[in-house]
Amino acid sequence: MLITAGRVLVSSGKYLDDGAILVEGDSITAVGPRAQLAGRVGTDVERLAFPTGTIVPGLIDAHVHLAFDGGADPVAVLQASSDETLLSDMRLRAEQLLGSGVTTVRDLGDRDGLALRLDEEIARGGRPGPRIVSAGTPATPPGGHCHFLGGEVSGVAEVRDLVRYNISAGAGVIKAMVTGGGLTKDGPKSWQSQFTLEELQALVDEAHQTGVPVAAHAHGTDGIVAAVAAGVDTIEHCTWMTNDGFDLRQDVLKQIIDRGIAVCPAVSPHWQMLPRIFGEERAAAMFDLVRQMAEAGAKLIAGTDAGVQRTGFDGLVPALSFYAHLGLPNSKILDMATADAAGALGLGDTTGRIAPGFRADLLVVDGDPLEDLTALQAVRTVVAAGQRHEPRETTAQP
């Protein structure tokens, strides 16, 4: 398949004008000027031409929960669903993600390995959807955040056992609920820590022995400090909460930056509503924390927490507008949702860029996203692992 377009994003902020991409199987085999590549391929090669369009790498949502429905009470819906019903719904959510231009997701916690089953279906070509890097069952203490997913553990031995179980099942990342969270009614508060440092270090050690990265759900400052000390690879949310406000520890932020720990703020597509929910002053403080991390040089990656309350599976591009609001350039924001996210997921050598040898994960849009990020919503076609997908409307999520 030869895909040509008016612009091809070949590196951070740099277009190849009137460019072409040659795809063979699931991989990109050549990238270059249209006139050059078009003359090299035979008449039997499928050709897709978008003379006024732009091709960018397929987008990456680094924080989703396919097992949740994105409605008002996703936990209640999950608990009322059988595994087969849940898997059926997850298939529709995966297709919705793909239709919005997302070709890779990191699923940070589901039930009974359903995201792993779905990823196998997609990889076999049986279902349309993005590649899923799944955490399997997230680790949490008894009664802790998301305990209803089945990952309750207590003590070092149980922590290690759960990590081994998830990795043996095929998990590509290990998730630790280092602090509480709002999704769990009557559970620990978001700023409260849930594990001892010894337990976290055992979790990280067990995962790293087999080369699997660790993602730490951490809202509270104390939890963030412990996650960094334990050696996690990414911090989710990273809101620096305390019981009476926020406390961004500059010394810990420096460690995050120096150690290359990625931060996924998991910004809601509806971020503009936060001042109404939390109040103007508190929302402004939350926004400023992300700005401070960005300005200090923290490696931010894009994610939406899709599946939690009122967060559907087509919201990555609206969520990206948050970073434009903070003043980040569009080229950097695109990197956060492509190359930078791929690197944080351990996929930096296989996806997130348009280059020979990389997986053919591509998004074709109208307009110029370096000038206007909303152009990413004008989807013409999506290619995932070399397979073309024509977006269609679904009713999977509100």
Backbone hydrogen bonds in HBPLUS format (Angstrom, degrees):
<---DONOR---> <-ACCEPTOR-->    atom                        ^
c    i                          cat <-CA-CA->   ^        H-A-AA   ^      H-
h    n   atom  resd res      DA  || num        DHA   H-A  angle D-A-AA Bond
n    s   type  num  typ     dist DA aas  dist angle  dist       angle   num
A0023-VAL N   A0001-MET O   2.79 MM  22  5.13 168.4  1.80 160.8 164.4     1
A0002-LEU N   A0046-GLU O   2.72 MM  44  6.16 161.8  1.75 163.8 169.7     2
A0048-LEU N   A0002-LEU O   2.81 MM  46  6.20 163.0  1.84 160.0 164.2     3
A0003-ILE N   A0021-ILE O   2.90 MM  18  5.22 169.1  1.91 154.3 156.6     4
A0021-ILE N   A0003-ILE O   2.81 MM  18  5.22 149.2  1.90 147.4 157.9     5
A0004-THR N   A0048-LEU O   2.85 MM  44  6.29 163.1  1.87 165.8 171.7     6
A0050-PHE N   A0004-THR O   2.84 MM  46  5.96 147.6  1.94 134.4 145.2     7
A0005-ALA N   A0019-GLY O   3.09 MM  14  5.72 156.6  2.14 149.3 153.1     8
A0019-GLY N   A0005-ALA O   3.05 MM  14  5.72 121.5  2.40 157.5 169.3     9
A0006-GLY N   A0050-PHE O   3.15 MM  44  6.67 134.4  2.37 152.6 143.2    10
A0018-ASP N   A0006-GLY O   2.80 MM  12  4.40 161.2  1.83 120.7 120.2    11
A0007-ARG N   A0053-GLY O   3.18 MM  46  6.53 136.2  2.38 148.4 157.9    12
A0055-ILE N   A0007-ARG O   2.91 MM  48  6.29 154.8  1.97 144.2 151.7    13
A0008-VAL N   A0016-LEU O   2.96 MM   8  5.05 137.5  2.14 129.5 142.6    14
A0016-LEU N   A0008-VAL O   2.74 MM   8  5.05 152.1  1.82 142.0 151.5    15
A0009-LEU N   A0055-ILE O   2.89 MM  46  6.20 172.7  1.89 176.2 177.1    16
A0010-VAL N   A0014-LYS O   3.04 MM   4  6.08 139.5  2.21 154.8 167.1    17
A0014-LYS N   A0011-SER O   3.01 MM   3  5.23 175.8  2.01 128.2 127.1    18
A0034-ARG N   A0018-ASP O   2.86 MM  16  5.77 165.8  1.88 152.2 147.3    19
A0020-ALA N   A0032-GLY O   2.76 MM  12  5.49 137.8  1.93 163.0 177.0    20
A0032-GLY N   A0020-ALA O   3.09 MM  12  5.49 160.6  2.13 147.4 152.2    21
A0022-LEU N   A0030-ALA O   2.88 MM   8  5.08 170.1  1.89 147.8 150.5    22
A0029-THR N   A0022-LEU O   2.87 MM   7  5.65 167.6  1.88 154.8 159.0    23
A0024-GLU N   A0027-SER O   2.97 MM   3  5.62 154.8  2.04 162.3 168.8    24
A0027-SER N   A0024-GLU O   3.15 MM   3  5.62 165.9  2.17 131.8 132.7    25
A0360-ALA N   A0026-ASP O   2.83 MM 334  5.54 172.0  1.83 134.0 134.7    26
A0028-ILE N   A0358-PHE O   2.87 MM 330  5.63 165.8  1.89 173.7 178.2    27
A0357-GLY N   A0028-ILE O   2.79 MM 329  5.60 165.9  1.81 161.9 157.0    28
A0036-GLN N   A0033-PRO O   3.12 MM   3  5.35 123.8  2.45 101.2 115.1    29
A0037-LEU N   A0033-PRO O   3.07 MM   4  6.38 169.9  2.08 165.6 166.3    30
A0038-ALA N   A0034-ARG O   2.85 MM   4  5.71 164.6  1.87 157.1 162.2    31
A0040-ARG N   A0037-LEU O   2.94 MM   3  5.17 152.5  2.01 107.9 116.9    32
A0045-VAL N   A0042-GLY O   3.32 MM   3  5.80 169.1  2.33 112.6 115.5    33
A0053-GLY N   A0050-PHE O   2.93 MM   3  5.00 161.0  1.97 112.0 118.0    34
A0054-THR N   A0365-VAL O   2.82 MM 311  5.36 156.9  1.87 157.8 164.3    35
A0365-VAL N   A0054-THR O   2.88 MM 311  5.36 162.8  1.91 155.8 160.3    36
A0056-VAL N   A0363-LEU O   2.90 MM 307  5.33 163.4  1.92 155.5 159.9    37
A0363-LEU N   A0056-VAL O   2.88 MM 307  5.33 160.1  1.91 163.8 162.7    38
A0058-GLY N   A0361-ASP O   2.87 MM 303  4.85 159.0  1.91 113.8 110.5    39
A0059-LEU N   A0101-GLY O   2.93 MM  42  5.84 154.5  1.99 160.8 155.9    40
A0103-THR N   A0059-LEU O   2.89 MM  44  5.76 146.5  2.01 147.2 153.1    41
A0060-ILE N   A0337-ALA O   2.79 MM 277  5.18 140.6  1.95 145.1 153.3    42
A0061-ASP N   A0104-THR O   3.12 MM  43  6.60 150.1  2.22 158.7 161.5    43
A0106-ARG N   A0061-ASP O   3.10 MM  45  6.62 146.1  2.22 153.8 154.1    44
A0062-ALA N   A0302-ALA O   2.92 MM 240  5.95 164.9  1.95 145.1 145.6    45
A0305-ASP N   A0063-HIS O   2.72 MM 242  5.07 141.0  1.87 147.3 151.2    46
A0064-VAL N   A0106-ARG O   3.07 MM  42  6.19 151.9  2.15 154.8 155.3    47
A0108-LEU N   A0064-VAL O   3.00 MM  44  6.20 151.1  2.08 168.3 173.1    48
A0065-HIS N   A0306-ALA O   2.77 MM 241  5.82 143.0  1.90 153.9 164.0    49
A0068-PHE N   A0065-HIS O   3.14 MM   3  5.75 162.7  2.17 117.9 122.9    50
A0070-GLY N   A0307-GLY O   2.89 MM 237  3.93 138.0  2.06 124.2 112.9    51
A0310-ARG N   A0070-GLY O   2.88 MM 240  4.79 109.3  2.39 101.5 112.3    52
A0310-ARG N   A0071-GLY O   3.08 MM 239  4.81 150.5  2.17 109.5 117.9    53
A0077-VAL N   A0073-ASP O   3.29 MM   4  6.63 161.0  2.33 153.4 158.8    54
A0078-LEU N   A0074-PRO O   3.00 MM   4  6.13 161.3  2.03 144.5 149.7    55
A0079-GLN N   A0075-VAL O   2.92 MM   4  6.13 166.2  1.94 155.2 158.5    56
A0080-ALA N   A0076-ALA O   3.07 MM   4  6.19 135.0  2.28 139.5 150.7    57
A0080-ALA N   A0077-VAL O   3.22 MM   3  5.19 131.7  2.47  94.4 107.2    58
A0081-SER N   A0078-LEU O   3.09 MM   3  5.24 160.3  2.13 107.8 114.0    59
A0086-LEU N   A0082-SER O   2.86 MM   4  6.02 163.0  1.89 153.0 158.5    60
A0087-LEU N   A0083-ASP O   2.82 MM   4  5.99 159.0  1.86 148.6 154.0    61
A0088-SER N   A0084-GLU O   3.02 MM   4  6.16 156.2  2.08 141.9 148.2    62
A0089-ASP N   A0085-THR O   3.02 MM   4  6.31 157.1  2.07 149.9 155.6    63
A0090-MET N   A0086-LEU O   2.87 MM   4  6.11 152.3  1.95 148.6 157.3    64
A0091-ARG N   A0087-LEU O   3.01 MM   4  6.28 143.5  2.15 146.0 154.4    65
A0093-ARG N   A0089-ASP O   3.10 MM   4  6.46 152.9  2.17 147.0 155.0    66
A0094-ALA N   A0090-MET O   2.90 MM   4  6.10 155.4  1.96 149.3 155.5    67
A0095-GLU N   A0091-ARG O   3.06 MM   4  6.31 155.2  2.13 144.1 150.6    68
A0096-GLN N   A0092-LEU O   2.98 MM   4  6.22 148.7  2.08 142.5 151.1    69
A0097-LEU N   A0093-ARG O   2.98 MM   4  6.30 155.5  2.04 148.3 154.2    70
A0098-LEU N   A0094-ALA O   3.04 MM   4  6.33 164.4  2.06 150.5 154.1    71
A0099-GLY N   A0095-GLU O   2.91 MM   4  6.12 158.5  1.96 147.4 153.4    72
A0100-SER N   A0096-GLN O   3.17 MM   4  6.40 130.5  2.42 139.9 151.5    73
A0100-SER N   A0097-LEU O   3.07 MM   3  5.26 139.0  2.24 101.1 112.7    74
A0102-VAL N   A0097-LEU O   3.11 MM   5  5.40 156.6  2.17 149.4 142.4    75
A0101-GLY N   A0098-LEU O   2.94 MM   3  5.26 162.0  1.97 114.6 118.4    76
A0131-ARG N   A0103-THR O   2.93 MM  28  6.18 158.0  1.98 141.3 134.1    77
A0105-VAL N   A0131-ARG O   2.83 MM  26  6.26 157.4  1.88 167.8 175.5    78
A0133-VAL N   A0105-VAL O   2.82 MM  28  6.15 171.1  1.83 158.6 161.6    79
A0107-ASP N   A0133-VAL O   2.83 MM  26  6.03 139.1  2.00 134.1 147.5    80
A0135-ALA N   A0107-ASP O   2.87 MM  28  6.13 145.5  1.99 168.4 176.5    81
A0110-ASP N   A0136-GLY O   3.08 MM  26  5.87 159.7  2.12 145.6 151.1    82
A0114-LEU N   A0111-ARG O   3.20 MM   3  6.14 158.8  2.25 129.2 132.7    83
A0117-ARG N   A0113-GLY O   3.15 MM   4  6.50 152.1  2.23 147.1 154.8    84
A0118-LEU N   A0114-LEU O   2.91 MM   4  6.19 158.7  1.96 150.4 156.1    85
A0119-ASP N   A0115-ALA O   2.92 MM   4  6.09 155.3  1.99 142.5 149.2    86
A0120-GLU N   A0116-LEU O   3.11 MM   4  6.35 152.3  2.19 143.2 149.8    87
A0121-GLU N   A0117-ARG O   3.09 MM   4  6.45 154.1  2.16 146.7 153.5    88
A0122-ILE N   A0118-LEU O   2.93 MM   4  6.25 161.9  1.97 155.6 160.0    89
A0123-ALA N   A0119-ASP O   2.86 MM   4  6.03 162.6  1.89 150.1 155.2    90
A0124-ARG N   A0120-GLU O   3.03 MM   4  6.17 146.3  2.15 144.6 152.7    91
A0126-GLY N   A0121-GLU O   2.94 MM   5  5.24 143.7  2.07 168.3 158.8    92
A0125-GLY N   A0122-ILE O   2.97 MM   3  5.12 150.6  2.06 104.0 113.5    93
A0172-GLY N   A0134-SER O   2.91 MM  38  5.62 143.2  2.05 147.1 158.2    94
A0139-ALA N   A0175-LYS O   2.95 MM  36  6.28 166.8  1.96 159.3 155.7    95
A0177-MET N   A0139-ALA O   2.91 MM  38  5.98 169.8  1.92 166.1 168.6    96
A0140-THR N   A0151-GLY O   3.08 MM  11  5.86 154.0  2.15 143.9 139.0    97
A0153-VAL N   A0140-THR O   2.81 MM  13  6.05 147.1  1.92 147.2 157.8    98
A0144-GLY N   A0141-PRO O   2.74 MM   3  4.95 154.0  1.81 142.4 139.2    99
A0147-HIS N   A0144-GLY O   3.01 MM   3  5.30 135.6  2.22 145.8 135.6   100
A0149-LEU N   A0146-CYS O   3.09 MM   3  5.81 166.9  2.10 121.0 123.5   101
A0150-GLY N   A0147-HIS O   3.01 MM   3  5.74 167.3  2.03 121.3 125.4   102
A0159-VAL N   A0155-GLY O   3.09 MM   4  6.29 156.4  2.15 152.0 159.5   103
A0160-ARG N   A0156-VAL O   2.96 MM   4  6.20 166.6  1.98 157.7 160.0   104
A0161-ASP N   A0157-ALA O   2.99 MM   4  6.20 155.7  2.05 145.7 153.0   105
A0162-LEU N   A0158-GLU O   3.02 MM   4  6.22 157.5  2.07 148.6 153.0   106
A0163-VAL N   A0159-VAL O   3.12 MM   4  6.41 161.2  2.16 151.9 157.0   107
A0164-ARG N   A0160-ARG O   2.97 MM   4  6.23 165.3  2.00 154.2 157.8   108
A0165-TYR N   A0161-ASP O   2.93 MM   4  6.13 157.0  1.98 146.0 152.8   109
A0166-ASN N   A0162-LEU O   2.95 MM   4  6.19 167.3  1.97 155.8 157.8   110
A0167-ILE N   A0163-VAL O   3.00 MM   4  6.20 166.1  2.02 154.6 158.5   111
A0168-SER N   A0164-ARG O   2.88 MM   4  6.01 160.9  1.92 150.8 156.4   112
A0169-ALA N   A0165-TYR O   3.07 MM   4  6.26 138.4  2.25 142.1 153.1   113
A0169-ALA N   A0166-ASN O   3.17 MM   3  5.11 127.4  2.47  92.4 106.1   114
A0171-ALA N   A0166-ASN O   2.97 MM   5  5.41 165.0  1.99 145.7 142.5   115
A0170-GLY N   A0167-ILE O   3.01 MM   3  5.11 149.3  2.10 101.5 111.2   116
A0174-ILE N   A0213-PRO O   2.94 MM  39  6.33 156.4  2.00 151.1 158.9   117
A0215-ALA N   A0174-ILE O   2.75 MM  41  6.07 165.2  1.77 164.8 169.7   118
A0176-ALA N   A0215-ALA O   2.96 MM  39  6.35 160.1  2.00 163.3 168.5   119
A0178-VAL N   A0176-ALA O   3.03 MM   2  5.52 122.5  2.38 106.7  90.6   120
A0217-HIS N   A0176-ALA O   2.91 MM  41  6.14 160.3  1.95 159.3 165.8   121
A0178-VAL N   A0217-HIS O   2.94 MM  39  5.50 121.5  2.29 135.0 150.8   122
A0194-GLN N   A0178-VAL O   2.85 MM  16  5.46 148.1  1.95 154.1 148.5   123
A0179-THR N   A0217-HIS O   3.26 MM  38  6.50 136.9  2.46 146.9 153.0   124
A0180-GLY N   A0192-GLN O   3.07 MM  12  5.77 138.6  2.25 149.2 161.5   125
A0184-THR N   A0181-GLY O   3.41 MM   3  6.12 158.2  2.46 116.8 121.2   126
A0187-GLY N   A0184-THR O   3.26 MM   3  5.41 155.4  2.33 125.3 122.1   127
A0192-GLN N   A0189-LYS O   2.96 MM   3  5.33 155.5  2.03 113.8 121.7   128
A0200-LEU N   A0196-THR O   3.06 MM   4  6.41 162.3  2.10 153.3 157.9   129
A0201-GLN N   A0197-LEU O   2.87 MM   4  6.05 161.9  1.90 153.4 158.3   130
A0202-ALA N   A0198-GLU O   3.03 MM   4  6.21 151.7  2.11 143.1 150.5   131
A0203-LEU N   A0199-GLU O   2.98 MM   4  6.25 154.6  2.05 147.3 154.2   132
A0204-VAL N   A0200-LEU O   2.95 MM   4  6.22 166.7  1.97 156.4 158.9   133
A0205-ASP N   A0201-GLN O   2.90 MM   4  5.97 162.2  1.93 145.6 151.3   134
A0206-GLU N   A0202-ALA O   2.95 MM   4  6.04 163.8  1.98 148.0 152.2   135
A0207-ALA N   A0203-LEU O   3.08 MM   4  6.28 160.2  2.12 148.1 153.4   136
A0208-HIS N   A0204-VAL O   2.85 MM   4  5.96 169.4  1.86 157.2 160.6   137
A0209-GLN N   A0205-ASP O   3.03 MM   4  6.10 137.6  2.21 144.3 153.7   138
A0210-THR N   A0207-ALA O   3.17 MM   3  5.84 148.7  2.28 114.0 121.2   139
A0212-VAL N   A0207-ALA O   3.05 MM   5  5.12 157.8  2.10 142.5 135.5   140
A0211-GLY N   A0208-HIS O   3.05 MM   3  4.63 164.6  2.07  98.7 102.9   141
A0233-ASP N   A0214-VAL O   2.95 MM  19  5.27 149.6  2.05 137.4 147.2   142
A0234-THR N   A0214-VAL O   3.13 MM  20  6.56 149.4  2.23 156.2 157.8   143
A0216-ALA N   A0234-THR O   2.93 MM  18  6.22 165.1  1.96 146.9 150.8   144
A0236-GLU N   A0216-ALA O   2.76 MM  20  5.78 169.9  1.77 144.4 148.1   145
A0218-ALA N   A0236-GLU O   3.16 MM  18  5.98 175.1  2.17 152.3 153.9   146
A0238-CYS N   A0218-ALA O   3.04 MM  20  5.57 127.0  2.33 139.9 150.7   147
A0241-MET N   A0219-HIS O   2.86 MM  22  5.76 165.8  1.88 139.2 140.7   148
A0224-ILE N   A0220-GLY O   2.91 MM   4  6.22 153.3  1.98 152.1 160.2   149
A0221-THR N   A0241-MET O   2.82 MM  20  5.44 161.7  1.86 147.8 145.6   150
A0225-VAL N   A0221-THR O   2.93 MM   4  6.19 161.9  1.97 154.8 159.1   151
A0226-ALA N   A0222-ASP O   3.04 MM   4  6.31 159.6  2.08 145.7 150.9   152
A0227-ALA N   A0223-GLY O   2.85 MM   4  6.04 157.3  1.90 148.8 155.3   153
A0228-VAL N   A0224-ILE O   2.97 MM   4  6.18 161.3  2.01 153.4 157.5   154
A0229-ALA N   A0225-VAL O   3.03 MM   4  6.23 161.3  2.06 147.2 152.8   155
A0230-ALA N   A0226-ALA O   2.91 MM   4  6.09 144.9  2.03 145.2 154.7   156
A0232-VAL N   A0227-ALA O   3.26 MM   5  5.84 174.8  2.27 155.4 156.2   157
A0231-GLY N   A0228-VAL O   3.11 MM   3  5.21 142.8  2.26 100.0 110.7   158
A0262-ALA N   A0233-ASP O   3.12 MM  29  6.54 146.7  2.24 159.2 151.8   159
A0235-ILE N   A0262-ALA O   2.88 MM  27  6.40 150.6  1.96 155.0 164.5   160
A0264-CYS N   A0235-ILE O   2.92 MM  29  6.18 165.0  1.94 152.9 157.7   161
A0238-CYS N   A0236-GLU O   2.94 MM   2  5.61 136.0  2.14 104.6  91.3   162
A0237-HIS N   A0264-CYS O   2.75 MM  27  5.87 161.7  1.79 153.5 149.1   163
A0247-ASP N   A0240-TRP O   2.82 MM   7  5.45 155.1  1.88 152.1 160.7   164
A0242-THR N   A0245-GLY O   2.85 MM   3  5.19 152.3  1.93 138.3 134.0   165
A0252-VAL N   A0249-ARG O   3.11 MM   3  5.34 121.8  2.46 101.1 115.1   166
A0253-LEU N   A0249-ARG O   2.90 MM   4  6.21 158.7  1.95 155.4 162.4   167
A0254-LYS N   A0250-GLN O   2.96 MM   4  6.14 150.4  2.05 142.7 150.1   168
A0255-GLN N   A0251-ASP O   3.24 MM   4  6.54 147.9  2.35 133.6 141.4   169
A0255-GLN N   A0252-VAL O   3.04 MM   3  4.99 114.9  2.48  92.7 108.5   170
A0256-ILE N   A0252-VAL O   2.92 MM   4  6.29 155.0  1.98 151.3 158.3   171
A0257-ILE N   A0253-LEU O   2.99 MM   4  6.27 158.9  2.03 150.1 155.0   172
A0258-ASP N   A0254-LYS O   2.80 MM   4  5.98 171.8  1.81 155.6 158.3   173
A0259-ARG N   A0255-GLN O   2.89 MM   4  5.86 153.8  1.96 148.2 154.1   174
A0261-ILE N   A0256-ILE O   2.98 MM   5  5.10 146.8  2.09 155.0 158.3   175
A0260-GLY N   A0257-ILE O   3.13 MM   3  5.20 155.1  2.19 103.3 111.0   176
A0263-VAL N   A0299-LYS O   2.83 MM  36  6.07 162.9  1.86 155.1 159.4   177
A0301-ILE N   A0263-VAL O   2.97 MM  38  6.18 150.8  2.06 148.6 150.6   178
A0271-TRP N   A0268-SER O   3.15 MM   3  5.10 130.4  2.40 121.2 115.3   179
A0273-MET N   A0270-HIS O   2.91 MM   3  5.72 166.0  1.93 126.4 131.1   180
A0274-LEU N   A0271-TRP O   3.08 MM   3  5.45 160.7  2.12 111.6 117.7   181
A0276-ARG N   A0273-MET O   2.96 MM   3  5.50 130.9  2.20 114.2 126.8   182
A0277-ILE N   A0273-MET O   3.20 MM   4  6.52 141.9  2.35 144.2 155.1   183
A0277-ILE N   A0274-LEU O   3.01 MM   3  4.90 122.7  2.35  95.0 110.5   184
A0278-PHE N   A0274-LEU O   2.76 MM   4  5.80 175.7  1.76 169.1 168.4   185
A0279-GLY N   A0275-PRO O   2.81 MM   4  4.62 129.9  2.06 116.1 128.1   186
A0283-ALA N   A0279-GLY O   2.99 MM   4  6.05 167.6  2.00 159.3 163.4   187
A0284-ALA N   A0280-GLU O   2.95 MM   4  6.03 157.5  2.00 146.0 152.6   188
A0285-ALA N   A0281-GLU O   3.03 MM   4  6.29 150.2  2.13 143.5 151.5   189
A0286-MET N   A0282-ARG O   2.97 MM   4  6.29 153.9  2.04 148.8 155.9   190
A0287-PHE N   A0283-ALA O   2.91 MM   4  6.18 163.0  1.94 155.3 159.4   191
A0288-ASP N   A0284-ALA O   2.95 MM   4  6.09 154.9  2.01 143.0 150.2   192
A0289-LEU N   A0285-ALA O   3.11 MM   4  6.36 141.7  2.26 142.5 151.3   193
A0291-ARG N   A0287-PHE O   3.07 MM   4  6.43 157.0  2.13 147.6 154.7   194
A0292-GLN N   A0288-ASP O   2.82 MM   4  6.05 157.4  1.87 149.8 155.4   195
A0293-MET N   A0289-LEU O   3.07 MM   4  6.33 157.9  2.12 145.5 151.0   196
A0294-ALA N   A0290-VAL O   2.94 MM   4  6.18 160.8  1.98 151.7 156.9   197
A0295-GLU N   A0291-ARG O   2.87 MM   4  6.06 169.1  1.88 157.3 160.2   198
A0296-ALA N   A0292-GLN O   2.95 MM   4  6.04 142.6  2.10 142.8 152.5   199
A0298-ALA N   A0293-MET O   2.95 MM   5  5.38 161.9  1.98 162.2 156.2   200
A0297-GLY N   A0294-ALA O   3.08 MM   3  5.29 145.2  2.20 101.8 112.2   201
A0302-ALA N   A0336-MET O   3.17 MM  34  5.41 163.5  2.19 124.4 120.6   202
A0308-VAL N   A0305-ASP O   3.20 MM   3  6.23 170.9  2.21 153.2 154.7   203
A0307-GLY N   A0311-THR O   2.84 MM   4  5.52 166.6  1.85 149.4 153.9   204
A0311-THR N   A0308-VAL O   3.02 MM   3  5.56 141.0  2.18 153.5 143.1   205
A0319-ALA N   A0315-GLY O   3.02 MM   4  6.14 151.3  2.11 148.0 156.5   206
A0320-LEU N   A0316-LEU O   2.95 MM   4  6.27 142.8  2.09 148.2 159.0   207
A0320-LEU N   A0317-VAL O   3.05 MM   3  5.02 121.6  2.41  96.1 111.0   208
A0321-SER N   A0318-PRO O   3.24 MM   3  5.42 139.6  2.41  98.1 108.7   209
A0322-PHE N   A0319-ALA O   3.05 MM   3  5.70 157.5  2.10 115.9 122.3   210
A0323-TYR N   A0320-LEU O   3.04 MM   3  5.66 132.0  2.28 113.8 123.4   211
A0325-HIS N   A0321-SER O   2.96 MM   4  6.23 148.9  2.06 144.5 153.1   212
A0326-LEU N   A0322-PHE O   3.09 MM   4  6.52 135.7  2.30 137.9 149.8   213
A0328-LEU N   A0323-TYR O   3.04 MM   5  5.69 156.1  2.10 161.5 153.9   214
A0327-GLY N   A0324-ALA O   2.95 MM   3  5.00 145.4  2.08  99.1 110.2   215
A0332-LYS N   A0329-PRO O   3.07 MM   3  5.44 122.0  2.42 106.4 119.6   216
A0333-ILE N   A0329-PRO O   3.09 MM   4  6.43 157.8  2.14 151.9 158.8   217
A0334-LEU N   A0330-ASN O   2.91 MM   4  6.11 158.2  1.96 150.9 155.8   218
A0335-ASP N   A0331-SER O   3.11 MM   4  6.35 151.0  2.20 138.7 146.6   219
A0336-MET N   A0332-LYS O   2.99 MM   4  6.32 149.0  2.08 146.3 154.6   220
A0337-ALA N   A0334-LEU O   3.12 MM   3  5.22 132.7  2.35  98.0 110.4   221
A0338-THR N   A0335-ASP O   3.06 MM   3  4.98 163.4  2.09 104.5 109.3   222
A0340-ASP N   A0335-ASP O   2.85 MM   5  5.46 148.0  1.95 137.4 145.6   223
A0342-ALA N   A0338-THR O   2.89 MM   4  6.06 159.8  1.93 156.7 163.3   224
A0343-GLY N   A0339-ALA O   3.02 MM   4  6.25 157.6  2.07 147.8 153.1   225
A0344-ALA N   A0340-ASP O   3.09 MM   4  6.36 157.0  2.15 146.3 152.0   226
A0345-LEU N   A0341-ALA O   3.02 MM   4  6.24 138.9  2.19 145.9 157.0   227
A0345-LEU N   A0342-ALA O   3.20 MM   3  5.13 128.8  2.47  93.8 107.1   228
A0347-LEU N   A0342-ALA O   2.73 MM   5  4.81 155.3  1.79 160.6 152.1   229
A0346-GLY N   A0343-GLY O   3.13 MM   3  5.16 160.3  2.17 104.2 109.8   230
A0350-THR N   A0347-LEU O   2.97 MM   3  5.41 166.0  1.99 118.9 123.3   231
A0351-THR N   A0347-LEU O   3.07 MM   4  6.03 154.8  2.14 177.0 174.3   232
A0359-ARG N   A0350-THR O   2.71 MM   9  5.65 171.6  1.72 159.2 161.2   233
A0358-PHE N   A0355-ALA O   3.13 MM   3  5.77 162.7  2.16 139.3 142.1   234
A0361-ASP N   A0359-ARG O   2.82 MM   2  5.66 128.0  2.09 111.5  95.3   235
A0386-GLY N   A0360-ALA O   3.05 MM  26  4.90 164.9  2.08 137.0 132.4   236
A0362-LEU N   A0383-VAL O   2.72 MM  21  4.90 153.7  1.79 139.1 148.3   237
A0383-VAL N   A0362-LEU O   2.86 MM  21  4.90 172.5  1.86 145.3 146.9   238
A0364-VAL N   A0381-THR O   2.98 MM  17  5.32 170.7  1.99 169.3 166.1   239
A0380-ARG N   A0364-VAL O   2.75 MM  16  5.41 172.0  1.75 152.8 152.4   240
A0381-THR N   A0364-VAL O   3.41 MM  17  5.32 157.2  2.46 129.8 133.6   241
A0366-ASP N   A0378-ALA O   2.99 MM  12  5.46 149.4  2.09 144.5 153.5   242
A0371-GLU N   A0368-ASP O   2.97 MM   3  5.51 147.5  2.08 114.3 123.6   243
A0372-ASP N   A0368-ASP O   2.94 MM   4  6.16 155.1  2.00 147.2 155.3   244
A0375-ALA N   A0372-ASP O   2.98 MM   3  5.82 165.8  2.00 123.6 128.3   245
A0376-LEU N   A0373-LEU O   2.96 MM   3  5.84 165.0  1.98 125.3 129.1   246
A0377-GLN N   A0374-THR O   2.98 MM   3  5.57 163.7  2.00 116.0 121.4   247
A0378-ALA N   A0375-ALA O   2.99 MM   3  5.33 158.3  2.04 110.8 117.8   248
A0382-VAL N   A0389-HIS O   3.11 MM   7  5.13 159.4  2.15 150.8 155.4   249
A0389-HIS N   A0382-VAL O   2.63 MM   7  5.13 153.5  1.69 167.1 171.3   250
A0384-ALA N   A0387-GLN O   2.93 MM   3  5.23 160.6  1.97 144.1 142.9   251
A0387-GLN N   A0384-ALA O   2.97 MM   3  5.23 165.9  1.99 115.2 118.4   252
